Amino acid sequence: MKKGDDMTKLKKIAMLTVAVATLGTATVGAINAAAENPHPWLIDQWDHSSKNGSTNAYSNYSVLDSRLYGSIAYVNNRLGVTRSYDSEDYGMAYSSHKQDKLDLGTKSYPGWNVYYFGR
């Protein structure tokens, strides 16, 4: 092989590496965006602890849309028991829970929801 062929091959490998890295970053960005704005058609924002569960979980959710929908933030334990709950007609709903004896050693999980408060 000639030296020029090696350089061409090296350039192709470098371009492929950059393309894969760019695609990977774009995919991760799209996943994060979906997690931060979970409602399919309302403008919203969700800030939360790990969805895989933790001993100190929090969920802050807000509907930013001008329509008459309120925000609900909650934290449930693994048993399905709601350990913390907040709702707001306008603005951010804040909810957090630190593991205690009533959780029976289970982790806590953040959640969100909306409700309509118009007529």
Z-matrix of the N, CA and C atoms (Angstrom, degrees):
N
C 1 1.445
C 2 1.522 1 109.65
N 3 1.293 2 114.46 1 149.26
C 4 1.452 3 120.35 2 179.06
C 5 1.520 4 109.79 3 -89.39
N 6 1.323 5 114.24 4 161.24
C 7 1.459 6 120.43 5 179.50
C 8 1.536 7 111.00 6 -62.37
N 9 1.324 8 117.55 7 -37.52
C 10 1.466 9 121.95 8 179.39
C 11 1.518 10 112.02 9 -63.56
N 12 1.344 11 117.12 10 -37.62
C 13 1.463 12 121.03 11 178.58
C 14 1.528 13 111.08 12 -65.05
N 15 1.333 14 115.96 13 -38.70
C 16 1.463 15 120.07 14 178.05
C 17 1.529 16 111.11 15 -63.84
N 18 1.335 17 116.64 16 -40.94
C 19 1.467 18 120.85 17 179.61
C 20 1.527 19 110.87 18 -66.26
N 21 1.333 20 117.29 19 -39.59
C 22 1.460 21 121.27 20 178.72
C 23 1.522 22 110.06 21 -63.85
N 24 1.323 23 115.65 22 -43.34
C 25 1.461 24 120.42 23 179.15
C 26 1.534 25 110.34 24 -63.54
N 27 1.328 26 116.76 25 -41.26
C 28 1.461 27 121.96 26 179.14
C 29 1.535 28 110.98 27 -63.64
N 30 1.336 29 116.81 28 -41.11
C 31 1.467 30 120.92 29 178.19
C 32 1.526 31 110.75 30 -63.71
N 33 1.337 32 116.96 31 -41.33
C 34 1.462 33 120.85 32 179.55
C 35 1.527 34 110.91 33 -63.32
N 36 1.316 35 115.77 34 -41.67
C 37 1.468 36 120.30 35 178.80
C 38 1.527 37 110.13 36 -64.28
N 39 1.335 38 116.76 37 -42.28
C 40 1.466 39 120.74 38 179.63
C 41 1.525 40 110.83 39 -63.47
N 42 1.334 41 117.50 40 -42.85
C 43 1.469 42 120.91 41 179.68
C 44 1.528 43 110.86 42 -65.23
N 45 1.329 44 117.25 43 -39.23
C 46 1.457 45 121.27 44 178.40
C 47 1.531 46 110.56 45 -64.66
N 48 1.328 47 116.28 46 -41.30
C 49 1.462 48 121.10 47 178.90
C 50 1.528 49 110.98 48 -61.68
N 51 1.326 50 116.87 49 -44.78
C 52 1.464 51 121.19 50 178.99
C 53 1.526 52 110.33 51 -63.59
N 54 1.325 53 117.34 52 -41.38
C 55 1.469 54 121.12 53 179.90
C 56 1.524 55 111.09 54 -62.84
N 57 1.321 56 117.30 55 -44.18
C 58 1.466 57 121.53 56 179.69
C 59 1.528 58 110.30 57 -65.42
N 60 1.331 59 117.56 58 -42.66
C 61 1.463 60 121.13 59 179.65
C 62 1.529 61 110.88 60 -64.04
N 63 1.320 62 117.11 61 -40.74
C 64 1.465 63 120.80 62 179.06
C 65 1.516 64 111.06 63 -65.53
N 66 1.316 65 117.45 64 -43.82
C 67 1.459 66 121.72 65 179.19
C 68 1.525 67 110.45 66 -63.11
N 69 1.328 68 116.92 67 -41.49
C 70 1.461 69 121.08 68 178.68
C 71 1.515 70 111.84 69 -62.20
N 72 1.325 71 117.85 70 -41.64
C 73 1.459 72 122.22 71 178.68
C 74 1.519 73 110.89 72 -66.07
N 75 1.315 74 117.25 73 -41.11
C 76 1.467 75 120.67 74 179.24
C 77 1.525 76 110.68 75 -64.35
N 78 1.317 77 117.36 76 -39.56
C 79 1.461 78 121.13 77 179.49
C 80 1.521 79 110.78 78 -65.28
N 81 1.326 80 117.64 79 -44.48
C 82 1.465 81 121.61 80 178.79
C 83 1.520 82 110.12 81 -62.98
N 84 1.326 83 118.20 82 -40.82
C 85 1.460 84 121.66 83 177.96
C 86 1.511 85 111.64 84 -61.22
N 87 1.316 86 117.02 85 -40.13
C 88 1.465 87 120.67 86 179.55
C 89 1.523 88 110.75 87 -67.39
N 90 1.312 89 117.47 88 -38.25
C 91 1.466 90 121.09 89 178.75
C 92 1.524 91 109.84 90 -65.56
N 93 1.340 92 117.56 91 -44.27
C 94 1.457 93 120.79 92 178.71
C 95 1.519 94 111.62 93 -63.02
N 96 1.324 95 117.30 94 -40.08
C 97 1.462 96 120.59 95 -179.89
C 98 1.524 97 110.56 96 -63.17
N 99 1.310 98 117.41 97 -38.81
C 100 1.465 99 120.75 98 179.37
C 101 1.523 100 110.66 99 -66.80
N 102 1.315 101 117.56 100 -35.64
C 103 1.458 102 121.30 101 -179.69
C 104 1.526 103 111.15 102 -72.24
N 105 1.319 104 118.22 103 -30.66
C 106 1.453 105 122.08 104 -177.77
C 107 1.524 106 112.56 105 -83.59
N 108 1.315 107 117.92 106 -23.18
C 109 1.469 108 122.91 107 179.72
C 110 1.521 109 108.39 108 -130.21
N 111 1.336 110 117.19 109 75.21
C 112 1.463 111 119.86 110 -168.71
C 113 1.530 112 116.34 111 -76.32
N 114 1.324 113 118.71 112 -24.94
C 115 1.468 114 118.86 113 -176.80
C 116 1.527 115 109.96 114 -72.21
N 117 1.326 116 117.79 115 135.81
C 118 1.466 117 120.01 116 -174.41
C 119 1.526 118 115.52 117 -68.60
N 120 1.349 119 119.71 118 -26.93
C 121 1.464 120 118.54 119 -177.17
C 122 1.526 121 115.18 120 -135.69
N 123 1.325 122 119.76 121 -6.89
C 124 1.460 123 121.73 122 173.72
C 125 1.523 124 109.52 123 -93.46
N 126 1.318 125 116.56 124 150.41
C 127 1.463 126 120.51 125 173.66
C 128 1.524 127 106.27 126 -81.69
N 129 1.318 128 116.75 127 118.62
C 130 1.456 129 120.52 128 -174.01
C 131 1.515 130 111.06 129 -145.97
N 132 1.338 131 114.75 130 174.22
C 133 1.461 132 121.66 131 178.07
C 134 1.521 133 108.33 132 -147.80
N 135 1.348 134 115.76 133 132.62
C 136 1.461 135 120.54 134 -179.86
C 137 1.517 136 109.47 135 -130.18
N 138 1.315 137 115.67 136 121.70
C 139 1.457 138 123.08 137 175.38
C 140 1.524 139 105.99 138 -113.76
N 141 1.323 140 117.97 139 127.53
C 142 1.461 141 119.54 140 -172.54
C 143 1.518 142 111.91 141 -153.61
N 144 1.329 143 114.68 142 162.83
C 145 1.460 144 120.85 143 172.45
C 146 1.524 145 108.26 144 -78.42
N 147 1.300 146 116.90 145 -175.75
C 148 1.465 147 122.07 146 -176.80
C 149 1.521 148 112.52 147 -56.86
N 150 1.340 149 116.43 148 133.38
C 151 1.462 150 120.48 149 176.52
C 152 1.528 151 110.93 150 -76.58
N 153 1.336 152 117.46 151 -6.51
C 154 1.462 153 121.90 152 177.67
C 155 1.520 154 111.66 153 -86.23
N 156 1.322 155 116.79 154 0.57
C 157 1.457 156 120.70 155 178.18
C 158 1.517 157 112.30 156 98.00
N 159 1.325 158 115.90 157 147.27
C 160 1.457 159 121.55 158 177.90
C 161 1.527 160 108.61 159 -157.64
N 162 1.328 161 116.16 160 170.33
C 163 1.460 162 120.44 161 178.81
C 164 1.527 163 111.24 162 -88.11
N 165 1.317 164 117.59 163 -11.58
C 166 1.461 165 122.62 164 177.95
C 167 1.528 166 107.35 165 -137.32
N 168 1.327 167 117.09 166 86.89
C 169 1.465 168 121.84 167 -172.39
C 170 1.523 169 111.47 168 -101.33
N 171 1.336 170 115.36 169 150.54
C 172 1.457 171 120.30 170 174.80
C 173 1.523 172 110.26 171 -143.48
N 174 1.328 173 115.24 172 156.40
C 175 1.459 174 122.46 173 178.00
C 176 1.524 175 108.14 174 -146.34
N 177 1.323 176 116.87 175 120.37
C 178 1.461 177 123.02 176 176.87
C 179 1.520 178 106.95 177 -121.19
N 180 1.329 179 117.21 178 116.01
C 181 1.462 180 120.75 179 -174.59
C 182 1.520 181 110.56 180 -130.42
N 183 1.334 182 116.12 181 138.92
C 184 1.455 183 121.08 182 -179.99
C 185 1.523 184 110.75 183 -142.08
N 186 1.334 185 115.82 184 132.94
C 187 1.463 186 121.42 185 170.54
C 188 1.523 187 106.02 186 -88.88
N 189 1.325 188 117.20 187 116.96
C 190 1.457 189 122.08 188 -178.49
C 191 1.525 190 111.80 189 -93.42
N 192 1.305 191 116.44 190 -6.21
C 193 1.458 192 123.59 191 -178.61
C 194 1.530 193 110.06 192 -67.20
N 195 1.327 194 117.89 193 149.82
C 196 1.466 195 121.24 194 -178.92
C 197 1.527 196 113.15 195 -81.50
N 198 1.327 197 117.36 196 -7.16
C 199 1.471 198 119.68 197 177.15
C 200 1.530 199 110.44 198 -71.99
N 201 1.303 200 118.03 199 167.61
C 202 1.465 201 122.79 200 -172.68
C 203 1.532 202 112.37 201 -85.06
N 204 1.316 203 115.60 202 64.33
C 205 1.461 204 121.27 203 176.84
C 206 1.517 205 109.08 204 -119.88
N 207 1.322 206 116.35 205 132.84
C 208 1.447 207 121.92 206 178.95
C 209 1.518 208 111.51 207 -95.54
N 210 1.329 209 115.14 208 167.18
C 211 1.464 210 123.06 209 -176.84
C 212 1.520 211 110.63 210 -106.30
N 213 1.318 212 116.13 211 139.05
C 214 1.462 213 122.39 212 174.73
C 215 1.524 214 108.16 213 -126.13
N 216 1.327 215 115.96 214 129.85
C 217 1.464 216 121.85 215 173.94
C 218 1.521 217 107.51 216 -124.49
N 219 1.323 218 116.67 217 137.05
C 220 1.459 219 119.43 218 179.86
C 221 1.523 220 110.65 219 -148.91
N 222 1.335 221 114.23 220 162.68
C 223 1.465 222 121.99 221 174.37
C 224 1.522 223 106.89 222 -130.47
N 225 1.314 224 116.61 223 123.92
C 226 1.469 225 122.94 224 176.96
C 227 1.517 226 109.35 225 -110.46
N 228 1.344 227 116.08 226 151.62
C 229 1.458 228 118.10 227 171.59
C 230 1.528 229 109.40 228 -90.57
N 231 1.300 230 117.17 229 177.51
C 232 1.469 231 122.03 230 -175.87
C 233 1.532 232 112.12 231 -62.41
N 234 1.321 233 116.69 232 -23.02
C 235 1.458 234 121.57 233 179.92
C 236 1.529 235 111.99 234 -80.26
N 237 1.345 236 117.08 235 -4.39
C 238 1.456 237 121.46 236 -179.90
C 239 1.518 238 114.06 237 88.21
N 240 1.320 239 116.97 238 6.57
C 241 1.462 240 121.67 239 -179.72
C 242 1.529 241 108.89 240 -85.14
N 243 1.329 242 116.51 241 129.27
C 244 1.462 243 120.62 242 177.52
C 245 1.521 244 108.67 243 -73.92
N 246 1.322 245 116.48 244 118.90
C 247 1.464 246 121.67 245 -176.85
C 248 1.525 247 112.20 246 -99.30
N 249 1.326 248 117.55 247 -21.27
C 250 1.457 249 121.53 248 177.78
C 251 1.524 250 108.05 249 -152.60
N 252 1.350 251 116.53 250 141.28
C 253 1.462 252 120.56 251 -174.59
C 254 1.522 253 109.55 252 -150.79
N 255 1.318 254 116.78 253 139.09
C 256 1.459 255 121.43 254 174.56
C 257 1.524 256 108.52 255 -148.77
N 258 1.339 257 115.76 256 145.45
C 259 1.465 258 120.27 257 175.60
C 260 1.521 259 109.03 258 -138.25
N 261 1.319 260 116.08 259 146.67
C 262 1.459 261 122.50 260 -179.81
C 263 1.519 262 109.39 261 -140.27
N 264 1.345 263 116.60 262 134.29
C 265 1.460 264 119.67 263 174.71
C 266 1.528 265 110.42 264 -67.09
N 267 1.322 266 116.24 265 -44.73
C 268 1.464 267 121.84 266 178.32
C 269 1.523 268 108.14 267 -127.92
N 270 1.303 269 117.64 268 135.20
C 271 1.455 270 121.12 269 175.85
C 272 1.518 271 113.31 270 97.11
N 273 1.310 272 114.12 271 -167.40
C 274 1.459 273 123.00 272 -172.39
C 275 1.523 274 111.28 273 -86.19
N 276 1.323 275 116.38 274 134.51
C 277 1.466 276 122.65 275 171.32
C 278 1.528 277 107.01 276 -97.25
N 279 1.334 278 117.14 277 129.10
C 280 1.464 279 122.48 278 -176.45
C 281 1.521 280 110.09 279 -113.17
N 282 1.320 281 115.94 280 133.99
C 283 1.455 282 120.54 281 179.47
C 284 1.525 283 108.89 282 -146.61
N 285 1.329 284 116.60 283 135.77
C 286 1.468 285 119.99 284 176.23
C 287 1.525 286 109.37 285 -150.99
N 288 1.311 287 115.47 286 155.02
C 289 1.465 288 120.43 287 -179.40
C 290 1.521 289 109.51 288 -152.86
N 291 1.330 290 115.07 289 131.85
C 292 1.462 291 121.50 290 174.32
C 293 1.524 292 107.68 291 -104.20
N 294 1.318 293 116.17 292 134.23
C 295 1.468 294 121.91 293 -176.03
C 296 1.534 295 111.16 294 -52.57
N 297 1.338 296 116.23 295 136.20
C 298 1.461 297 121.68 296 176.22
C 299 1.535 298 109.75 297 -137.26
N 300 1.335 299 116.93 298 -173.67
C 301 1.470 300 121.38 299 -175.96
C 302 1.530 301 112.89 300 -61.85
N 303 1.326 302 117.57 301 -33.28
C 304 1.464 303 120.76 302 -178.23
C 305 1.534 304 113.14 303 -68.17
N 306 1.324 305 116.98 304 -14.98
C 307 1.468 306 120.35 305 178.02
C 308 1.529 307 112.12 306 -82.26
N 309 1.321 308 116.99 307 -8.24
C 310 1.471 309 122.93 308 179.07
C 311 1.525 310 112.42 309 53.25
N 312 1.323 311 116.07 310 38.42
C 313 1.461 312 121.15 311 176.31
C 314 1.517 313 115.08 312 78.92
N 315 1.324 314 118.36 313 5.07
C 316 1.466 315 120.10 314 -179.70
C 317 1.528 316 110.50 315 -86.29
N 318 1.319 317 116.23 316 155.44
C 319 1.458 318 121.79 317 177.10
C 320 1.527 319 109.87 318 -78.28
N 321 1.337 320 115.73 319 165.02
C 322 1.460 321 121.69 320 178.04
C 323 1.522 322 110.12 321 -110.46
N 324 1.330 323 115.91 322 150.35
C 325 1.460 324 122.15 323 -174.64
C 326 1.523 325 110.45 324 -129.82
N 327 1.353 326 118.25 325 132.78
C 328 1.460 327 121.25 326 -179.87
C 329 1.524 328 112.03 327 -78.56
N 330 1.338 329 116.19 328 155.99
C 331 1.458 330 120.42 329 177.06
C 332 1.517 331 111.31 330 -153.59
N 333 1.315 332 116.17 331 169.27
C 334 1.465 333 122.85 332 179.97
C 335 1.521 334 109.53 333 -145.93
N 336 1.329 335 115.45 334 161.24
C 337 1.457 336 120.81 335 173.99
C 338 1.525 337 108.02 336 -163.47
N 339 1.324 338 116.81 337 173.35
C 340 1.462 339 122.01 338 177.15
C 341 1.523 340 109.27 339 -130.42
N 342 1.321 341 116.74 340 160.68
C 343 1.462 342 121.27 341 173.60
C 344 1.525 343 108.04 342 -144.16
N 345 1.302 344 116.02 343 152.97
C 346 1.462 345 122.30 344 179.44
C 347 1.523 346 108.72 345 -94.58
N 348 1.332 347 118.12 346 126.55
C 349 1.458 348 120.11 347 -179.65
C 350 1.531 349 112.97 348 -115.91
N 351 1.323 350 116.45 349 15.07
C 352 1.466 351 120.40 350 174.49
C 353 1.522 352 109.89 351 -82.24
N 354 1.286 353 117.51 352 -171.85
C 355 1.475 354 121.38 353 179.98
C 356 1.468 355 112.43 354 -75.19
